[in-house]
Amino acid sequence: MKILHVHDKRHFTAMVRATPDDFQFSLKVPQTVTYDNRLDINKGAAALLDEFLEKISPLKYANKLGAELIQLPPSSL
């Protein structure tokens, strides 16, 4: 059983405050979007991605968002 912690917007706001102005974060798109729903909009992947992007928006607006990584399952090749 996997237990993954999902951070909320307040967490990302705290990350902005806790780092130097020129610091950038690289984040991995949640597994619920890439593995569980296989980027399929018919399975709700778009809504989950929108939710993730809203949560990380403090990083974007503070210019602290670097790369957003998308890891796909091997079976998608």
HTML snippet that shows the backbone in 3Dmol.js (N, CA, C, O; Angstrom):
<script src="https://3Dmol.org/build/3Dmol-min.js"></script>
<div id="view" style="width:600px;height:400px;position:relative"></div>
<script>
const pdb = `
ATOM      1  N   MET A   1       0.841  -1.179   0.000  1.00  0.00           N
ATOM      2  CA  MET A   1       0.000   0.000   0.000  1.00  0.00           C
ATOM      3  C   MET A   1       0.890   1.246   0.000  1.00  0.00           C
ATOM      4  O   MET A   1       1.844   1.343   0.772  1.00  0.00           O
ATOM      5  N   LYS A   2       0.564   2.183  -0.868  1.00  0.00           N
ATOM      6  CA  LYS A   2       1.318   3.424  -0.971  1.00  0.00           C
ATOM      7  C   LYS A   2       0.573   4.548  -0.282  1.00  0.00           C
ATOM      8  O   LYS A   2      -0.629   4.724  -0.481  1.00  0.00           O
ATOM      9  N   ILE A   3       1.281   5.298   0.518  1.00  0.00           N
ATOM     10  CA  ILE A   3       0.696   6.490   1.129  1.00  0.00           C
ATOM     11  C   ILE A   3       1.560   7.669   0.707  1.00  0.00           C
ATOM     12  O   ILE A   3       2.732   7.762   1.072  1.00  0.00           O
ATOM     13  N   LEU A   4       0.969   8.555  -0.058  1.00  0.00           N
ATOM     14  CA  LEU A   4       1.691   9.729  -0.523  1.00  0.00           C
ATOM     15  C   LEU A   4       1.066  10.967   0.089  1.00  0.00           C
ATOM     16  O   LEU A   4      -0.156  11.104   0.142  1.00  0.00           O
ATOM     17  N   HIS A   5       1.915  11.859   0.546  1.00  0.00           N
ATOM     18  CA  HIS A   5       1.420  13.093   1.137  1.00  0.00           C
ATOM     19  C   HIS A   5       1.188  14.116   0.025  1.00  0.00           C
ATOM     20  O   HIS A   5       2.073  14.375  -0.791  1.00  0.00           O
ATOM     21  N   VAL A   6       0.006  14.684   0.006  1.00  0.00           N
ATOM     22  CA  VAL A   6      -0.311  15.719  -0.973  1.00  0.00           C
ATOM     23  C   VAL A   6      -0.262  17.065  -0.254  1.00  0.00           C
ATOM     24  O   VAL A   6      -1.010  17.306   0.693  1.00  0.00           O
ATOM     25  N   HIS A   7       0.619  17.923  -0.717  1.00  0.00           N
ATOM     26  CA  HIS A   7       0.775  19.239  -0.105  1.00  0.00           C
ATOM     27  C   HIS A   7      -0.337  20.169  -0.578  1.00  0.00           C
ATOM     28  O   HIS A   7      -0.869  20.021  -1.678  1.00  0.00           O
ATOM     29  N   ASP A   8      -0.672  21.124   0.274  1.00  0.00           N
ATOM     30  CA  ASP A   8      -1.674  22.110  -0.118  1.00  0.00           C
ATOM     31  C   ASP A   8      -0.984  23.432  -0.478  1.00  0.00           C
ATOM     32  O   ASP A   8       0.234  23.565  -0.362  1.00  0.00           O
ATOM     33  N   LYS A   9      -1.779  24.386  -0.908  1.00  0.00           N
ATOM     34  CA  LYS A   9      -1.250  25.670  -1.373  1.00  0.00           C
ATOM     35  C   LYS A   9      -0.442  26.384  -0.289  1.00  0.00           C
ATOM     36  O   LYS A   9       0.546  27.053  -0.591  1.00  0.00           O
ATOM     37  N   ARG A  10      -0.857  26.245   0.962  1.00  0.00           N
ATOM     38  CA  ARG A  10      -0.131  26.889   2.070  1.00  0.00           C
ATOM     39  C   ARG A  10       1.305  26.378   2.174  1.00  0.00           C
ATOM     40  O   ARG A  10       2.224  27.136   2.485  1.00  0.00           O
ATOM     41  N   HIS A  11       1.485  25.096   1.911  1.00  0.00           N
ATOM     42  CA  HIS A  11       2.829  24.509   1.956  1.00  0.00           C
ATOM     43  C   HIS A  11       3.730  25.170   0.910  1.00  0.00           C
ATOM     44  O   HIS A  11       4.880  25.502   1.198  1.00  0.00           O
ATOM     45  N   PHE A  12       3.207  25.358  -0.300  1.00  0.00           N
ATOM     46  CA  PHE A  12       4.010  25.964  -1.365  1.00  0.00           C
ATOM     47  C   PHE A  12       4.269  27.447  -1.091  1.00  0.00           C
ATOM     48  O   PHE A  12       5.316  27.975  -1.466  1.00  0.00           O
ATOM     49  N   THR A  13       3.333  28.108  -0.449  1.00  0.00           N
ATOM     50  CA  THR A  13       3.549  29.499  -0.041  1.00  0.00           C
ATOM     51  C   THR A  13       4.683  29.567   0.982  1.00  0.00           C
ATOM     52  O   THR A  13       5.524  30.464   0.922  1.00  0.00           O
ATOM     53  N   ALA A  14       4.704  28.633   1.903  1.00  0.00           N
ATOM     54  CA  ALA A  14       5.783  28.580   2.899  1.00  0.00           C
ATOM     55  C   ALA A  14       7.129  28.298   2.237  1.00  0.00           C
ATOM     56  O   ALA A  14       8.156  28.820   2.668  1.00  0.00           O
ATOM     57  N   MET A  15       7.125  27.471   1.189  1.00  0.00           N
ATOM     58  CA  MET A  15       8.365  27.179   0.467  1.00  0.00           C
ATOM     59  C   MET A  15       8.918  28.444  -0.192  1.00  0.00           C
ATOM     60  O   MET A  15      10.130  28.656  -0.220  1.00  0.00           O
ATOM     61  N   VAL A  16       8.022  29.280  -0.719  1.00  0.00           N
ATOM     62  CA  VAL A  16       8.443  30.549  -1.323  1.00  0.00           C
ATOM     63  C   VAL A  16       9.138  31.408  -0.282  1.00  0.00           C
ATOM     64  O   VAL A  16      10.210  31.956  -0.535  1.00  0.00           O
ATOM     65  N   ARG A  17       8.531  31.523   0.880  1.00  0.00           N
ATOM     66  CA  ARG A  17       9.078  32.380   1.940  1.00  0.00           C
ATOM     67  C   ARG A  17      10.388  31.857   2.506  1.00  0.00           C
ATOM     68  O   ARG A  17      11.227  32.636   2.958  1.00  0.00           O
ATOM     69  N   ALA A  18      10.568  30.537   2.482  1.00  0.00           N
ATOM     70  CA  ALA A  18      11.724  29.912   3.135  1.00  0.00           C
ATOM     71  C   ALA A  18      12.967  29.823   2.250  1.00  0.00           C
ATOM     72  O   ALA A  18      14.011  29.346   2.695  1.00  0.00           O
ATOM     73  N   THR A  19      12.864  30.276   1.009  1.00  0.00           N
ATOM     74  CA  THR A  19      13.990  30.125   0.089  1.00  0.00           C
ATOM     75  C   THR A  19      14.441  31.479  -0.470  1.00  0.00           C
ATOM     76  O   THR A  19      13.660  32.430  -0.513  1.00  0.00           O
ATOM     77  N   PRO A  20      15.698  31.557  -0.894  1.00  0.00           N
ATOM     78  CA  PRO A  20      16.205  32.794  -1.495  1.00  0.00           C
ATOM     79  C   PRO A  20      15.414  33.172  -2.750  1.00  0.00           C
ATOM     80  O   PRO A  20      14.795  32.316  -3.382  1.00  0.00           O
ATOM     81  N   ASP A  21      15.442  34.446  -3.100  1.00  0.00           N
ATOM     82  CA  ASP A  21      14.678  34.947  -4.244  1.00  0.00           C
ATOM     83  C   ASP A  21      14.994  34.234  -5.552  1.00  0.00           C
ATOM     84  O   ASP A  21      14.106  34.043  -6.383  1.00  0.00           O
ATOM     85  N   ASP A  22      16.245  33.841  -5.742  1.00  0.00           N
ATOM     86  CA  ASP A  22      16.631  33.229  -7.011  1.00  0.00           C
ATOM     87  C   ASP A  22      16.534  31.699  -7.011  1.00  0.00           C
ATOM     88  O   ASP A  22      16.953  31.055  -7.973  1.00  0.00           O
ATOM     89  N   PHE A  23      15.994  31.121  -5.957  1.00  0.00           N
ATOM     90  CA  PHE A  23      15.865  29.666  -5.857  1.00  0.00           C
ATOM     91  C   PHE A  23      14.673  29.187  -6.683  1.00  0.00           C
ATOM     92  O   PHE A  23      13.621  29.826  -6.684  1.00  0.00           O
ATOM     93  N   GLN A  24      14.835  28.062  -7.389  1.00  0.00           N
ATOM     94  CA  GLN A  24      13.724  27.477  -8.141  1.00  0.00           C
ATOM     95  C   GLN A  24      13.552  26.011  -7.776  1.00  0.00           C
ATOM     96  O   GLN A  24      14.519  25.309  -7.478  1.00  0.00           O
ATOM     97  N   PHE A  25      12.308  25.565  -7.804  1.00  0.00           N
ATOM     98  CA  PHE A  25      11.955  24.192  -7.513  1.00  0.00           C
ATOM     99  C   PHE A  25      11.604  23.461  -8.802  1.00  0.00           C
ATOM    100  O   PHE A  25      11.029  24.047  -9.719  1.00  0.00           O
ATOM    101  N   SER A  26      11.948  22.190  -8.865  1.00  0.00           N
ATOM    102  CA  SER A  26      11.469  21.305  -9.921  1.00  0.00           C
ATOM    103  C   SER A  26      10.542  20.301  -9.249  1.00  0.00           C
ATOM    104  O   SER A  26      10.902  19.678  -8.250  1.00  0.00           O
ATOM    105  N   LEU A  27       9.355  20.155  -9.802  1.00  0.00           N
ATOM    106  CA  LEU A  27       8.342  19.301  -9.180  1.00  0.00           C
ATOM    107  C   LEU A  27       7.908  18.194 -10.132  1.00  0.00           C
ATOM    108  O   LEU A  27       7.921  18.351 -11.353  1.00  0.00           O
ATOM    109  N   LYS A  28       7.528  17.087  -9.542  1.00  0.00           N
ATOM    110  CA  LYS A  28       7.020  15.956 -10.314  1.00  0.00           C
ATOM    111  C   LYS A  28       5.493  16.008 -10.304  1.00  0.00           C
ATOM    112  O   LYS A  28       4.873  16.157  -9.251  1.00  0.00           O
ATOM    113  N   VAL A  29       4.902  15.884 -11.481  1.00  0.00           N
ATOM    114  CA  VAL A  29       3.445  15.848 -11.593  1.00  0.00           C
ATOM    115  C   VAL A  29       2.955  14.613 -10.829  1.00  0.00           C
ATOM    116  O   VAL A  29       3.557  13.545 -10.938  1.00  0.00           O
ATOM    117  N   PRO A  30       1.881  14.745 -10.067  1.00  0.00           N
ATOM    118  CA  PRO A  30       1.411  13.632  -9.235  1.00  0.00           C
ATOM    119  C   PRO A  30       1.115  12.349 -10.023  1.00  0.00           C
ATOM    120  O   PRO A  30       0.684  12.375 -11.175  1.00  0.00           O
ATOM    121  N   GLN A  31       1.365  11.257  -9.355  1.00  0.00           N
ATOM    122  CA  GLN A  31       1.128   9.926  -9.925  1.00  0.00           C
ATOM    123  C   GLN A  31      -0.338   9.720 -10.303  1.00  0.00           C
ATOM    124  O   GLN A  31      -0.639   8.948 -11.214  1.00  0.00           O
ATOM    125  N   THR A  32      -1.236  10.393  -9.623  1.00  0.00           N
ATOM    126  CA  THR A  32      -2.659  10.251  -9.961  1.00  0.00           C
ATOM    127  C   THR A  32      -2.939  10.734 -11.376  1.00  0.00           C
ATOM    128  O   THR A  32      -3.874  10.257 -12.020  1.00  0.00           O
ATOM    129  N   VAL A  33      -2.149  11.665 -11.861  1.00  0.00           N
ATOM    130  CA  VAL A  33      -2.313  12.187 -13.226  1.00  0.00           C
ATOM    131  C   VAL A  33      -1.627  11.271 -14.234  1.00  0.00           C
ATOM    132  O   VAL A  33      -2.201  10.933 -15.269  1.00  0.00           O
ATOM    133  N   THR A  34      -0.392  10.873 -13.924  1.00  0.00           N
ATOM    134  CA  THR A  34       0.432  10.171 -14.910  1.00  0.00           C
ATOM    135  C   THR A  34       0.254   8.656 -14.917  1.00  0.00           C
ATOM    136  O   THR A  34       0.165   8.054 -15.987  1.00  0.00           O
ATOM    137  N   TYR A  35       0.201   8.043 -13.766  1.00  0.00           N
ATOM    138  CA  TYR A  35       0.079   6.583 -13.701  1.00  0.00           C
ATOM    139  C   TYR A  35      -1.374   6.142 -13.585  1.00  0.00           C
ATOM    140  O   TYR A  35      -1.870   5.368 -14.403  1.00  0.00           O
ATOM    141  N   ASP A  36      -2.046   6.645 -12.560  1.00  0.00           N
ATOM    142  CA  ASP A  36      -3.400   6.174 -12.276  1.00  0.00           C
ATOM    143  C   ASP A  36      -4.383   6.508 -13.394  1.00  0.00           C
ATOM    144  O   ASP A  36      -5.229   5.688 -13.750  1.00  0.00           O
ATOM    145  N   ASN A  37      -4.269   7.706 -13.940  1.00  0.00           N
ATOM    146  CA  ASN A  37      -5.200   8.130 -14.993  1.00  0.00           C
ATOM    147  C   ASN A  37      -4.542   8.234 -16.357  1.00  0.00           C
ATOM    148  O   ASN A  37      -5.193   8.603 -17.334  1.00  0.00           O
ATOM    149  N   ARG A  38      -3.269   7.917 -16.433  1.00  0.00           N
ATOM    150  CA  ARG A  38      -2.516   7.832 -17.696  1.00  0.00           C
ATOM    151  C   ARG A  38      -2.696   9.037 -18.613  1.00  0.00           C
ATOM    152  O   ARG A  38      -2.779   8.896 -19.833  1.00  0.00           O
ATOM    153  N   LEU A  39      -2.754  10.225 -18.010  1.00  0.00           N
ATOM    154  CA  LEU A  39      -2.928  11.481 -18.749  1.00  0.00           C
ATOM    155  C   LEU A  39      -4.218  11.507 -19.566  1.00  0.00           C
ATOM    156  O   LEU A  39      -4.347  12.302 -20.497  1.00  0.00           O
ATOM    157  N   ASP A  40      -5.163  10.650 -19.225  1.00  0.00           N
ATOM    158  CA  ASP A  40      -6.421  10.519 -19.978  1.00  0.00           C
ATOM    159  C   ASP A  40      -7.460  11.513 -19.443  1.00  0.00           C
ATOM    160  O   ASP A  40      -7.896  11.403 -18.297  1.00  0.00           O
ATOM    161  N   ILE A  41      -7.851  12.476 -20.275  1.00  0.00           N
ATOM    162  CA  ILE A  41      -8.827  13.472 -19.826  1.00  0.00           C
ATOM    163  C   ILE A  41     -10.183  12.844 -19.539  1.00  0.00           C
ATOM    164  O   ILE A  41     -10.956  13.379 -18.745  1.00  0.00           O
ATOM    165  N   ASN A  42     -10.478  11.724 -20.172  1.00  0.00           N
ATOM    166  CA  ASN A  42     -11.748  11.040 -19.915  1.00  0.00           C
ATOM    167  C   ASN A  42     -11.769  10.360 -18.545  1.00  0.00           C
ATOM    168  O   ASN A  42     -12.836  10.001 -18.046  1.00  0.00           O
ATOM    169  N   LYS A  43     -10.607  10.185 -17.945  1.00  0.00           N
ATOM    170  CA  LYS A  43     -10.508   9.596 -16.609  1.00  0.00           C
ATOM    171  C   LYS A  43     -10.290  10.659 -15.538  1.00  0.00           C
ATOM    172  O   LYS A  43     -10.089  10.330 -14.369  1.00  0.00           O
ATOM    173  N   GLY A  44     -10.328  11.931 -15.929  1.00  0.00           N
ATOM    174  CA  GLY A  44     -10.192  13.014 -14.958  1.00  0.00           C
ATOM    175  C   GLY A  44      -8.791  13.559 -14.789  1.00  0.00           C
ATOM    176  O   GLY A  44      -8.540  14.334 -13.866  1.00  0.00           O
ATOM    177  N   ALA A  45      -7.869  13.169 -15.660  1.00  0.00           N
ATOM    178  CA  ALA A  45      -6.485  13.621 -15.513  1.00  0.00           C
ATOM    179  C   ALA A  45      -6.361  15.144 -15.644  1.00  0.00           C
ATOM    180  O   ALA A  45      -5.555  15.759 -14.945  1.00  0.00           O
ATOM    181  N   ALA A  46      -7.141  15.746 -16.521  1.00  0.00           N
ATOM    182  CA  ALA A  46      -7.056  17.200 -16.715  1.00  0.00           C
ATOM    183  C   ALA A  46      -7.466  17.941 -15.447  1.00  0.00           C
ATOM    184  O   ALA A  46      -6.821  18.913 -15.055  1.00  0.00           O
ATOM    185  N   ALA A  47      -8.529  17.484 -14.813  1.00  0.00           N
ATOM    186  CA  ALA A  47      -8.985  18.125 -13.580  1.00  0.00           C
ATOM    187  C   ALA A  47      -7.947  17.968 -12.468  1.00  0.00           C
ATOM    188  O   ALA A  47      -7.703  18.901 -11.703  1.00  0.00           O
ATOM    189  N   LEU A  48      -7.340  16.788 -12.385  1.00  0.00           N
ATOM    190  CA  LEU A  48      -6.304  16.560 -11.373  1.00  0.00           C
ATOM    191  C   LEU A  48      -5.071  17.411 -11.642  1.00  0.00           C
ATOM    192  O   LEU A  48      -4.450  17.916 -10.708  1.00  0.00           O
ATOM    193  N   LEU A  49      -4.712  17.574 -12.917  1.00  0.00           N
ATOM    194  CA  LEU A  49      -3.579  18.422 -13.266  1.00  0.00           C
ATOM    195  C   LEU A  49      -3.883  19.878 -12.937  1.00  0.00           C
ATOM    196  O   LEU A  49      -3.023  20.582 -12.408  1.00  0.00           O
ATOM    197  N   ASP A  50      -5.089  20.335 -13.241  1.00  0.00           N
ATOM    198  CA  ASP A  50      -5.486  21.705 -12.890  1.00  0.00           C
ATOM    199  C   ASP A  50      -5.402  21.935 -11.383  1.00  0.00           C
ATOM    200  O   ASP A  50      -4.952  22.990 -10.934  1.00  0.00           O
ATOM    201  N   GLU A  51      -5.836  20.947 -10.609  1.00  0.00           N
ATOM    202  CA  GLU A  51      -5.783  21.044  -9.144  1.00  0.00           C
ATOM    203  C   GLU A  51      -4.333  21.154  -8.669  1.00  0.00           C
ATOM    204  O   GLU A  51      -4.022  21.957  -7.789  1.00  0.00           O
ATOM    205  N   PHE A  52      -3.460  20.353  -9.248  1.00  0.00           N
ATOM    206  CA  PHE A  52      -2.038  20.399  -8.902  1.00  0.00           C
ATOM    207  C   PHE A  52      -1.442  21.763  -9.244  1.00  0.00           C
ATOM    208  O   PHE A  52      -0.722  22.351  -8.438  1.00  0.00           O
ATOM    209  N   LEU A  53      -1.746  22.260 -10.441  1.00  0.00           N
ATOM    210  CA  LEU A  53      -1.205  23.555 -10.867  1.00  0.00           C
ATOM    211  C   LEU A  53      -1.693  24.693  -9.981  1.00  0.00           C
ATOM    212  O   LEU A  53      -0.955  25.646  -9.733  1.00  0.00           O
ATOM    213  N   GLU A  54      -2.922  24.599  -9.507  1.00  0.00           N
ATOM    214  CA  GLU A  54      -3.448  25.616  -8.587  1.00  0.00           C
ATOM    215  C   GLU A  54      -2.688  25.556  -7.259  1.00  0.00           C
ATOM    216  O   GLU A  54      -2.351  26.594  -6.689  1.00  0.00           O
ATOM    217  N   LYS A  55      -2.420  24.352  -6.770  1.00  0.00           N
ATOM    218  CA  LYS A  55      -1.701  24.200  -5.504  1.00  0.00           C
ATOM    219  C   LYS A  55      -0.287  24.766  -5.575  1.00  0.00           C
ATOM    220  O   LYS A  55       0.199  25.344  -4.603  1.00  0.00           O
ATOM    221  N   ILE A  56       0.374  24.605  -6.716  1.00  0.00           N
ATOM    222  CA  ILE A  56       1.753  25.071  -6.836  1.00  0.00           C
ATOM    223  C   ILE A  56       1.847  26.502  -7.353  1.00  0.00           C
ATOM    224  O   ILE A  56       2.948  27.005  -7.576  1.00  0.00           O
ATOM    225  N   SER A  57       0.719  27.155  -7.545  1.00  0.00           N
ATOM    226  CA  SER A  57       0.712  28.511  -8.106  1.00  0.00           C
ATOM    227  C   SER A  57       1.559  29.518  -7.323  1.00  0.00           C
ATOM    228  O   SER A  57       2.112  30.428  -7.942  1.00  0.00           O
ATOM    229  N   PRO A  58       1.692  29.406  -5.994  1.00  0.00           N
ATOM    230  CA  PRO A  58       2.575  30.357  -5.311  1.00  0.00           C
ATOM    231  C   PRO A  58       4.018  30.309  -5.845  1.00  0.00           C
ATOM    232  O   PRO A  58       4.697  31.335  -5.893  1.00  0.00           O
ATOM    233  N   LEU A  59       4.473  29.135  -6.240  1.00  0.00           N
ATOM    234  CA  LEU A  59       5.813  29.016  -6.806  1.00  0.00           C
ATOM    235  C   LEU A  59       5.886  29.725  -8.160  1.00  0.00           C
ATOM    236  O   LEU A  59       6.862  30.411  -8.462  1.00  0.00           O
ATOM    237  N   LYS A  60       4.862  29.553  -8.950  1.00  0.00           N
ATOM    238  CA  LYS A  60       4.833  30.182 -10.277  1.00  0.00           C
ATOM    239  C   LYS A  60       4.856  31.703 -10.151  1.00  0.00           C
ATOM    240  O   LYS A  60       5.659  32.370 -10.803  1.00  0.00           O
ATOM    241  N   TYR A  61       3.982  32.246  -9.319  1.00  0.00           N
ATOM    242  CA  TYR A  61       3.865  33.697  -9.200  1.00  0.00           C
ATOM    243  C   TYR A  61       5.088  34.339  -8.546  1.00  0.00           C
ATOM    244  O   TYR A  61       5.334  35.532  -8.723  1.00  0.00           O
ATOM    245  N   ALA A  62       5.848  33.557  -7.797  1.00  0.00           N
ATOM    246  CA  ALA A  62       7.075  34.063  -7.180  1.00  0.00           C
ATOM    247  C   ALA A  62       8.291  33.786  -8.070  1.00  0.00           C
ATOM    248  O   ALA A  62       9.425  34.046  -7.669  1.00  0.00           O
ATOM    249  N   ASN A  63       8.059  33.264  -9.266  1.00  0.00           N
ATOM    250  CA  ASN A  63       9.128  32.907 -10.214  1.00  0.00           C
ATOM    251  C   ASN A  63      10.092  31.894  -9.609  1.00  0.00           C
ATOM    252  O   ASN A  63      11.305  31.983  -9.798  1.00  0.00           O
ATOM    253  N   LYS A  64       9.535  30.931  -8.880  1.00  0.00           N
ATOM    254  CA  LYS A  64      10.344  29.888  -8.252  1.00  0.00           C
ATOM    255  C   LYS A  64      10.021  28.504  -8.803  1.00  0.00           C
ATOM    256  O   LYS A  64      10.454  27.491  -8.253  1.00  0.00           O
ATOM    257  N   LEU A  65       9.265  28.468  -9.884  1.00  0.00           N
ATOM    258  CA  LEU A  65       8.898  27.183 -10.479  1.00  0.00           C
ATOM    259  C   LEU A  65       9.834  26.900 -11.642  1.00  0.00           C
ATOM    260  O   LEU A  65       9.830  27.611 -12.647  1.00  0.00           O
ATOM    261  N   GLY A  66      10.636  25.853 -11.492  1.00  0.00           N
ATOM    262  CA  GLY A  66      11.545  25.429 -12.553  1.00  0.00           C
ATOM    263  C   GLY A  66      10.829  24.420 -13.435  1.00  0.00           C
ATOM    264  O   GLY A  66       9.788  24.721 -14.019  1.00  0.00           O
ATOM    265  N   ALA A  67      11.382  23.241 -13.526  1.00  0.00           N
ATOM    266  CA  ALA A  67      10.812  22.192 -14.375  1.00  0.00           C
ATOM    267  C   ALA A  67       9.656  21.486 -13.672  1.00  0.00           C
ATOM    268  O   ALA A  67       9.627  21.354 -12.449  1.00  0.00           O
ATOM    269  N   GLU A  68       8.717  21.042 -14.483  1.00  0.00           N
ATOM    270  CA  GLU A  68       7.655  20.159 -14.008  1.00  0.00           C
ATOM    271  C   GLU A  68       7.869  18.831 -14.710  1.00  0.00           C
ATOM    272  O   GLU A  68       7.755  18.729 -15.931  1.00  0.00           O
ATOM    273  N   LEU A  69       8.178  17.823 -13.924  1.00  0.00           N
ATOM    274  CA  LEU A  69       8.531  16.519 -14.472  1.00  0.00           C
ATOM    275  C   LEU A  69       7.314  15.617 -14.609  1.00  0.00           C
ATOM    276  O   LEU A  69       6.462  15.557 -13.723  1.00  0.00           O
ATOM    277  N   ILE A  70       7.251  14.922 -15.729  1.00  0.00           N
ATOM    278  CA  ILE A  70       6.171  13.975 -15.964  1.00  0.00           C
ATOM    279  C   ILE A  70       6.825  12.604 -16.158  1.00  0.00           C
ATOM    280  O   ILE A  70       7.564  12.389 -17.118  1.00  0.00           O
ATOM    281  N   GLN A  71       6.542  11.682 -15.235  1.00  0.00           N
ATOM    282  CA  GLN A  71       7.070  10.318 -15.333  1.00  0.00           C
ATOM    283  C   GLN A  71       5.932   9.397 -15.715  1.00  0.00           C
ATOM    284  O   GLN A  71       4.940   9.290 -14.994  1.00  0.00           O
ATOM    285  N   LEU A  72       6.076   8.732 -16.852  1.00  0.00           N
ATOM    286  CA  LEU A  72       5.043   7.830 -17.331  1.00  0.00           C
ATOM    287  C   LEU A  72       5.420   6.383 -17.020  1.00  0.00           C
ATOM    288  O   LEU A  72       6.602   6.052 -16.932  1.00  0.00           O
ATOM    289  N   PRO A  73       4.421   5.530 -16.855  1.00  0.00           N
ATOM    290  CA  PRO A  73       4.715   4.123 -16.579  1.00  0.00           C
ATOM    291  C   PRO A  73       5.354   3.464 -17.799  1.00  0.00           C
ATOM    292  O   PRO A  73       5.098   3.877 -18.930  1.00  0.00           O
ATOM    293  N   PRO A  74       6.189   2.435 -17.576  1.00  0.00           N
ATOM    294  CA  PRO A  74       6.832   1.750 -18.695  1.00  0.00           C
ATOM    295  C   PRO A  74       5.829   1.196 -19.702  1.00  0.00           C
ATOM    296  O   PRO A  74       6.129   1.100 -20.892  1.00  0.00           O
ATOM    297  N   SER A  75       4.658   0.838 -19.234  1.00  0.00           N
ATOM    298  CA  SER A  75       3.648   0.263 -20.130  1.00  0.00           C
ATOM    299  C   SER A  75       3.089   1.286 -21.118  1.00  0.00           C
ATOM    300  O   SER A  75       2.351   0.912 -22.030  1.00  0.00           O
ATOM    301  N   SER A  76       3.423   2.564 -20.959  1.00  0.00           N
ATOM    302  CA  SER A  76       2.917   3.585 -21.874  1.00  0.00           C
ATOM    303  C   SER A  76       3.778   3.711 -23.127  1.00  0.00           C
ATOM    304  O   SER A  76       3.421   4.430 -24.060  1.00  0.00           O
ATOM    305  N   LEU A  77       4.911   3.013 -23.146  1.00  0.00           N
ATOM    306  CA  LEU A  77       5.816   3.085 -24.300  1.00  0.00           C
ATOM    307  C   LEU A  77       5.375   2.192 -25.425  1.00  0.00           C
ATOM    308  O   LEU A  77       6.031   2.141 -26.465  1.00  0.00           O
TER     309      LEU A  77
END
`;
const viewer = $3Dmol.createViewer("view");
viewer.addModel(pdb, "pdb");
viewer.setStyle({}, {cartoon: {color: "spectrum"}});
viewer.zoomTo();
viewer.render();
</script>
